[in-house]
């Protein structure tokens, strides 16, 4: 059983590795495929362009680690996870930290890479929702769909010209799903 301190030490020794701590096991994450990373970068840009001028909160990418509470009482925190894209409301994180943050983001996004299994990504999203995340999103570039998850609700599937809105987190913001897909240059 590894701890967050063990992960921090391993990360200090290997800063080029991206790792998560899941139930006491360290997972070393491989790099994303180009399309998945391009989608993540575009979503971060679009979110950040809306969030920052309005001082709504903080948007981070796949290297921002969150120390998650345990679902069981009296258990040591054994999960440090990093969604592909995250948003934390300003009132919950007034100042950025030079460390992992000990909270659950309000919005977390997973982008399916070529080698990912959808079931594993959905399990990660469900964990975040159970711990207090308001919205989880799964973006699947293979199917050209985006699924919006909320606790105890069926996922909403969006595609093409459907619009994603999150009025409870990002009032006034909207995203046409097709804007996420990488352009084809002639």
Buried (B, 14 or more C-beta within 10 A) or exposed (E): EBBBEEBBEBBEEEEEEBBBBBEEEBEEEEEBBEBBBBBBEBBBEBBBEBBEEEEBBBBBBBEBBBBBBEEEEEEEEBBBBBBBBBBBBEEEBEEEEEEBBEBBBBBBBBBBBEEBEBEEBBEBBBBBBEBEBBBBBBBBBEEEBBBBBBBEEEBEBBEEEBEBBBEEBBEEBEBEBEEBBBEEEE
